Amino acid sequence: MKAGGVLPAGAGEVVVQGEDLGAWIVGQRVGWDKLVPVQQYLLETIGVEPAGEGETLVPVRRSQGDRWATNLAAARQFHAREGHLQPARKHVETVDGEEIKLGSLKFARDLGHSMVMPRGCVDAAAWSRLG
């Protein structure tokens, strides 16, 4: 965090390297009791405090379908620009301000990891058509 910066209050406000900092902060506040004292101390030093009495926080989770749609958009964007879908393993594609590790996704997809392509996904064949 840069000096004088403000922590995001909610999900979607600040995304760095594909990680939503607001959602992460909510997760830390929700699971405060599960953190060891040194983790709590470090969070307090940057201004993160446990959820207050009566304050209800729900960690934000993106559905697998939403993550798949973002991954597919990154693949389509790369394919449109480069004419192929053979990104370097460490290639990162930015889609709507979110950084997608497209090279790692392609590598995992080639190995057949189900986390990359959900079962029954309507657009599952779309990735294959690109590659």
Secondary structure by P-SEA (a helix, b strand, c coil): ccccccccccccccccccccaaaaaaaaaaacccccaaaaaaaaaaccccccccbbbbbbbbcaaaaaaaaaaaaaaaaaacccccccccbbbbcccbbbaaaaaaaaaaacccccccccccccccccccc
